[in-house]
Amino acid sequence: MKGKVDASKKGEGRLKASGGAVKRKKAAAAAASGKPKRPPSAFFVFMSEFRQEYQAQNPNNKSVANVSKAAGEKWRSMSEEEKAPYVDTAGQKKQDYEKSKADFDKKESTSSKKAKTQEDEGEGSDKSKSEVDDEHDGSSDEENDEDEE
């Protein structure tokens, strides 16, 4: 019975690992489609600046966790006035994102309309091309059977 419990835990680990692959594939598909990336929050704007300062002060540090921990501590200790420039920058980036997203959605809607009209033009009936070509020849399969007799 102990082996069954261990086996189920192993299976769960595999499922979690494949879940990350699905997210990466979706992100890659979104990037390939030209969809704009979401804007960073004020904290992430702060992090990009803080990361450079921290690396300059601690050039031997290779741990991302240490940088993140130090940034989180500093962010929590900052006043609203100190955070204001980062909030403003994040707000500007969000406005830019909204504009680019609107442009992207507009392009997508026009391209999907074009694709639909092309599909509609191609869908005249349920007949295959060979059946349509036979009708244009003026003869059908039944007439051809009678000619052979």
N, C-alpha and C positions, 0 to 999 in steps of 0.2 A: 504494500500500500504506500510505503514511503516513496517508491520509485515513481508512482503515478503523480504524486504531488510535485516532485522535482521536474517531471516531464512537462507538466502544465506550465510551470514557471518558465521553462525554456521556451515554450511556444509563445508565451506572452511577450517575451523579449524580442522574438523575431517579428512579431506584429508591430511592435513599437518602432523597430528599426525601419521597416518598410513604410511606415507612415511618414517619416521624414523624407523619404525618396519621393513620395507623391507630392508633398509640398514643394520640393525643389523642381519637380517637373511642371507644376502649375506656375511657379514663379518664372521659370524659363519660357514657358509658353506665353505668359503675359508680356515678358520683356521682348520676345520675338515679334509680338503683334504690334509693338510700338505704344502700348498702353503706358501712361505716365505713372511713375512711382508715387506712393503716398508721401506727403511732406513729413519731415521730422518734427517731433515735438520740441518744446523749449529745452527740455532736458537733453535731448540728443544734439541739439545745436550747441549747448554748453559742453557736452561730452567731446565733441570734435575738437573744440578749442582746448579743453582741459587735458585731453589725451596727449596733445603736442607738448604742453607745459610739463606734464608728468614725465614724459619720456626724456625731456631735456634735463630734468632734475635727477632722474633715476635711469641712466642709460643702460645699466646692467639688468634691469627688470625685464623679464620675459613673460611674466604672468598677466594675462588679461584680467583675471579675477582681482588681482591687487589694484589694477588701474580702476576697474569698475567700482570696487569697494571704496577707494579713496574719493572717487568722483561723487558717489552717492552720499558719502558723509559730508563733503563740502557743499553739495547742492542743498541738503537738508539744513545746513547751518547758515545758508545765505538768506538775507532779508529780501523782501519783495522788490525793493529798489535795486538791489544787486542783480536780481533775476530779470528785471524789466528789459534790458537790451536783448536777452535771449528770447523772451516772450515776443517782443516786437519782430525779431528776425523770423521766428517760427510763424508768426501771423502773416508776414509778407510772403513767406514760402508757401503757406496754405493758399493765399490768394492766387499766386502764380499757378499752383497746382489746380485750383478750381477752373482757371481759364484754360489751361492745357487739357484738362479732363473734358471740359465742354467742347473744345475743338475736336478732341479725339472722338467723343460720342457723336458729334455732328458728322464727322467723316465716316464713322462706322454705320450710322443710320443711312447715309446716302449710298454707301457701298453695298449694304445689305438690300436696299431697295433695287439697285441695279442687278444684283444677283437674283432677286426674286423675279424681276421682269424677264430676265434671260431664261429662268427655269420655266416660267409661265408660257413663254413663246415656244419652248421645246415640248411642252406637254399639251399636245392637241387632243390626243386620245390614248387609249390603252393599247393600241395596236403597235406591233413592232415595225421597224422600218421596212422589213421585207414584205410584210402584209400591205403596207401603204404602197410600196413600189409595185406590187402585183395588181393593185386596183388601178394604178395609172396605166398599166399595160393594156387594160381593157379585158383581161381574162381572169378567171378565178380558178381555183383548184378543181371545182366541179366541172367546169367547161373543159379543162384539160383532160379530165378522166373520160369524158364523152368522146373527145377527139381520138383518144387512143384506141377505142373499141372499134 
